[in-house]
Amino acid sequence: MKTTLPPDFLPTILPRLERAHAAFQKTFPGSVPEGQPIHTYYESAHLFRVDFVTRSREAALASLDEFAPDFASFARAIGLPGAEALPLSQKSVFELSNAIEADTESMRRENRAAWFAHSVYARMREKLQHDPIEDLRIDFEDGYGIRPDEEEDHHAAFTASEFARALNADPRWPSTGIRIKSFSNDLCARSLRTLDIFVTELVAQVPGKLPKHFFITLPKIYVTDEVAALANACSQLEQRLGFAPGTLRIELMAETPASIFNERGEVNLLPLVGAADGRCSAVHFGTYDYTAGRNLTAPNQHMLHFACDFAREVMQVALAGSGVWLSDGGTNVLPVPPHRADKEKRPLTEQQISENRTVVNRAWKLHFDHVRHSLRNGYYQGWDLHPAQLPTRYAAAISVFLENLDDAARRLRSFDDKTSHQSKEVADDAATGQGLLNHFRRAIRCGAVTLDEAQTLTGLSKDELQTGSFAHILANRRA
């Protein structure tokens, strides 16, 4: 065949392309879903104690027992499909629950709404029993407020001591960190001192090591210099405490308009991450500070506002493939009953009991819808601010992954040893295969399915399900 380009043309462009691709891969090494928690729970520093996880579990289960003691009442509270047809009497709910447990597959075919509601509720409660908190931030910022220096010094040392006790007592303690105050002119010195006291005290009580998953969260960022200053402080702490460079990880909060776009109108997310000098693990969206910065009034400051969707989309596009986890914000309407028995233990009236249930169920529904909105838009992590939000956090995640499981399993099974496969309904390629694999990996992590169930559904081995790369699965099968 005739060609026009000279034979020596390709060698003139390849070196430049190789350098450009290497630089791109350094900035965008690919997604890192492995190990990302479903949520981050914020606990004010003055409230944190060594038994935090136990107290959170007990509070979450107590809320369920009081306001949704069975799967039918919970399904109605959060609005699961078909919940309106579920029985109302406890006796009928009990009989239906026994029937589902006795022959799950038959009920799954014959009464899918009941099977689905029962599965979500049962797996959510199991998650609360065994793993109620996945990720914790001890908060010295908005949830803590501005206090006298002596008081914050005390709390910084005390929470570090309590955290050390928790680590020494339970090696399975969830990933943890602290949210310090911002690096504004007024608060930078206070913020650094809290960080210094906390880390120094923690190292003194857990000698020679820091937890594998320990994060420092920086809020209200306006300029990259704030992130660079925190990275510099982390480097100084590591050198003086004898830790390897990069041990202290940083999380950034995108909660100001300036963290999304800088003063030149450029997207600011990558420069902020870059200023962390390789330490940035995650970027968290701050719903209420961001909407306030957008000059929205209080009734419009909520998770589903278009302003939030826009900012979250910019975050995703800017950081896609960077290896930085993204987290959504939290719902500030808490499932807290307005009426409690007084000191004389006088029982609540029927009206007060009804009002309590209505308020908690409404807040559960709101939180449930917010979490599902985040999940559908690719935000697999979000904030929780109260133990009674844990049931709806896990129920939302389980429901999202469970409702699409059959279709995802069918499509994943349809792949053969080729890089793409044409099914009757959907043209799936290897990129979609990766998405389907990620669906099951996240479903396993949140408790929607077990590893054994996923193996049965997909036909993949346990090793293949635990592999992060669908391309590697295909390559190994070809080999």
Order of alpha helices (4+ residues) and beta strands (2+ residues): alpha-beta-alpha-alpha-alpha-alpha-alpha-beta-alpha-beta-alpha-beta-alpha-beta-alpha-alpha-beta-alpha-alpha-beta-alpha-beta-alpha-alpha-beta-beta-alpha-alpha-alpha-alpha
